[in-house]
């Protein structure tokens, strides 16, 4: 994550805020309905019950260590489910009225889709299923085909996620992102994104 401007405005406004994956990820890379909650940026006031709720909810999500299981065990798929349960009044321990959690728009913290997944998303957009896509998915396909790898900075964004996949090890990296990180330093990768 790269900080683009101070978070003061967010910390003064929200008791707890969590980031949201780009809509492209939710519609083309995820098995669950949007929004797709991200664990890349989470900020809460001291003693906010959301983090305790997340930690206490982790056990059922732990699986074998594969790419998808990491995303299910501690990543966006787990966090989306826990976030939804935290806001569900039928779940025991419901306290959202007193301790809200705001889900930020993707543009606030993660305005760009993962560059390493753009070709995969483009293939999905031309897979022959586009006739069944929603208006939002069709608009996202246009966005994916017009993807700018130069990363123009959005003046409304507080941060930008560079999707370095530092959590991906040798056996959890089906798209070879880890190999790219080995060939290029983080500094090199950031300079590539800024060109």
CORTA-V195468 format. One record per backbone hydrogen bond with DSSP energy under -1.0 kcal/mol. CO is the residue of the C=O (numbers start at 1). NH is the residue of the N-H. E is the energy in kcal/mol with one decimal. If there is no record, write none. Layout:
BEGIN
co->(CO;CO)
nh->(NH;NH)
e->(E;E)
END
This chain:
BEGIN
co->(2;7;8;9;10;15;16;17;18;19;22;23;24;25;36;41;43;45;49;50;51;52;55;58;59;64;66;67;68;69;70;70;71;71;75;76;77;78;79;80;81;82;83;85;88;91;95;95;102;105;106;108;108;114;115;117;118;119;120;121;124;129;130;134;135;136;137;138;139;140;141;142;144;148;154;158;158;160;165;169;173;176;177;178;179;180;185;186;187;188;189;190)
nh->(160;11;12;13;14;45;102;43;104;38;26;27;28;29;21;19;17;48;53;54;55;56;58;61;62;66;70;71;72;73;74;75;77;78;79;80;81;82;83;84;85;86;87;88;91;94;98;99;18;108;110;158;159;117;118;121;122;123;124;125;127;132;133;138;139;140;141;142;143;144;145;146;147;151;157;4;5;2;168;172;176;180;181;182;183;184;189;190;191;192;193;194)
e->(-2.0;-2.4;-2.1;-1.1;-2.9;-2.9;-3.0;-2.7;-2.8;-2.8;-1.6;-2.5;-2.3;-2.2;-3.0;-2.3;-2.9;-1.6;-2.3;-2.6;-2.7;-2.6;-1.1;-2.1;-1.4;-1.7;-2.2;-1.6;-2.0;-3.3;-2.2;-1.0;-1.1;-1.3;-2.7;-2.4;-1.6;-2.6;-2.8;-2.3;-2.3;-2.6;-1.4;-1.2;-1.8;-1.1;-1.1;-1.9;-2.4;-1.4;-2.3;-3.5;-1.2;-1.9;-1.1;-2.4;-2.7;-2.3;-1.8;-1.8;-1.2;-2.4;-1.1;-2.4;-2.3;-2.4;-2.2;-1.8;-1.9;-2.8;-2.5;-1.4;-1.4;-1.4;-1.4;-3.1;-1.6;-2.8;-1.7;-1.2;-1.6;-1.4;-1.7;-1.8;-1.8;-1.8;-2.5;-2.5;-2.1;-2.1;-2.0;-1.4)
END
